[in-house]
Each structure stands twice: as structure tokens, then as C-alpha cells.
Amino acid sequence: MRPLPDPPEEKTVKPKPKKNPPPPPSNTTTNKDKTGSPQRSLFVNELMGHKKPITAVCFSPDGQKLATGCEDGVVRLFKLGDILTRSNKLCRFKIISLPTGGVPTAVAFSDRGSSVVAAAQHGYGSCLYIYDDGNSVKKHPFEKPPDFKWLQTEANETKAIVCLAGTSARYDAAGGSPFFVSCSKSSDISLWHGKTGKFLGNTSGANQLTNNMAAISPSGRFIAAAACSADVKVWEIVRAEDGTIKEITGAMELKGHTSDVTWLCFSPNSERIITASKDGTVRIWNINVRYDFFENPKILNVFPVPLLDSKGTTLHYEHLDISPDGKILAATHCTRLQWLCVETGKVLSTEDRAHFQNITAIAWAPKKISVGRKCKMVLATVSAEEKKVKFWVAPDSS
């Protein structure tokens, strides 16, 4: 009897090791510390809950609420707690659905954050809406949407409103209300009463150039516009003895850039303006001068944008915003986000791909807010094609 052949040897197949997915681009940074090691990302969280891309973002004056405009025609109000919490999607406490066909192009808080202003474009022109968020009286804010307060049709000469900017200054003659400005794609910048929505005046006729954006100083005294020009015009809101608005008159011009100014912002003390231009520079201006005696604004600092394209050409910043302590400047170019020292222009940190698409809006919280067990300065950013807000903490400015 023949012996049975030995059974074939069993081959053991080793499983292929799983590849770890690459980290998301938003959490990578090109900066290195003094030892040459990569710095930790400043990204801390993201706010979800939007059905379509976000068009605008704004913090309330106390930094405790956030308003967003969305392409789905909805303005969403979020009550922010600890930024680190992963349940920020559940922090939404008000939803404002604009009339059919209206897409919010800009949002701002008014009347010390108790109201929210939304700009929208319709077939018949631009409109301004103010809603009372009702947070001070409603114990259950999900019960009904915010109360509608007023509507201004054909605002800014029917042109699309590209930005809204409010001021924290309050005047007794204005019923204890701050003002806000709306800036359109044309040459028109309008001033409005923050509580009643009353039209208070505009810069029509004084600026013949197409606006990129405009801002009002925290003191409520000046309006400045970045237009299709190398110069920046600054207007003064002149008040009568009783505090009412008398006129909006030209105050000064900032001359020094050699190409169009893309963005600007006021310092927290309203004494400086920071401008970015297509000439690849950032300039810091002292506007605390006696311009009525023909004293010109002084250039305090000029520094080149520390970004180059593949050909070695200096790029330019598209958005700017200054931190509430006045020490850190946040700036963007396409998907890149940078933090710089205001006094020296030194780059403090860089996120090469803060978003997958170009950044379209940035905003600092006016006050420090909770990040874990500490209160920190927080920056919010949004992108043209993304449905979320990203939050970043400020780097060390020393």
C-alpha cells in the first residue's frame, strides 16, 4: 500500500498594512519654530450646519454670537459657548429665512448685538433687513424665528451690497444706538441708524470709483473705502450740537500705494488704518492728525507681503482684519491665511491651505471667548465653496 503524499504546505498571506489617510490640509502649516520643528496649527474647530456655501460671517460685539449668510437664502445665528466643543452644530439658536429669491450678501450686528442686519440682492435691487434676535426675552429661542423689525428696499441705488460694517459707539441723540454702513459695488456708501433703520446720509457724489469694500471706525467718527484706486478716501460723520447727524464730509486721503487698494481695516482705537494693495505692500497709517488744518495722515510703516508666486512676483492680500488688542493682523491670499505682527510685519504663523477653496471672509471676535479652560482671541474664516466656518486662535505676538 502506497503511503499517502504529504499535504501541500499552507501559505500564510500577510495582510497588507492599512495606509493612514493624509492629514487634512487645513491642519498643516509651513511655519517652523526656533528649533526648526513645525509649529502646531492654530485651527481649533469648525462650525457646521449650512446647506450651501457661506456668503458672509460676523461676530456680535460681545463675541458670544455669530451670524452667517448662506446661499440657501438663510441667515443663521449661533450662540457660541466653548469653541472647542464638538457640538457646535447644536449651538444654532435662530434661523432667518429671507423672502423668496433673496440671497444674503453681507451680515452685521446692530444695536449692541440685539439685532442682526442682512443685505440681500433681488431682481428689483438690493435690500436691507433688520431682525430682532429676541435673545433677551425668549427663554426658548427655537419656538419661532426672530421678529422682523424693518425693511429698506432699493438700498445703495439698487446695486449689490458687498459689505456691512457696524460700530460699537453709541450716541444718546441716536436713542442710544450705534450706526452701521452699507457699501455697494458702485460708488455709494450709506449710513444707517442701528435701531430704527433710518437713512442718515451717504457719500454719493464724493466717490466716483467702484468700491471693493468700506469700513466704519469703532468710534463711529470715520468711514473709509477701498476702491479701484491706489488712494483711500476717508470721510467724517459730522454731528450737530444735539448729536444728530449733520453731514458726511470728506476728511482726508491716504496716498502712497501704487496700485488698487484691495482691503482696509481700522485699529481698535480708531487712530490707525491698515491697507493692503495690489502693489504687494501693507501700509499702516496714523489718521489721528489735524486734517482740518491740512495736516496729512502719516505713514507709520510699510512692509511687503511675504508671499511670492512661481515666478518670484510678490502677491497681494485680499482680506485683512486686526485683532481686538491691535497687535496681530490676519490676512489672506487665495487659500492661504497668515498672521502678522502689526508693528513689524513679521509673519507669526501661516496656514497654506486654510480652506480648500479661496477664502472669502474673515472676522476676529471683538473680545476674547472661551477656548477650553482659557479665553483667547479667535478668528473666523469662510470659503467660497464650503459649508462651514473655521475657527483659529491667535498666535503668540511676542
Secondary structure, 3 states (H helix, E strand, C coil): CCCCCCCCCCCCCCCCCCCCCCCCHHHCCCCECCCCCECCCCEEEEECCCCCCEEEEEECCCCCEEEEEECCCEEEEEECCCCCCCCHHHHEEEEEECCCCCEEEEEEEECCCCEEEEEEEECCEEEEEEEECCCCCCCCCCCCCCEEEEEEECHHHHCCEEEEEECCCCEHHHCCECEEEEEECCCCEEEEECCCCCEEEECCCCCCCCEEEEEECCCCCEEEEEECCCCEEEEEEEECCCCCEEEEEEEEEECCCCCCEEEEEECCCCCEEEEEECCCEEEEEECCCCHHHCCCCEEEEEEECCCECCCCCECCCCEEEECCCCCEEEEEECCEEEEEECCCCCEEEEECCCCCCCEEEEEECCCCEEECCEEECEEEEEECCCCCEEEEECCCCC
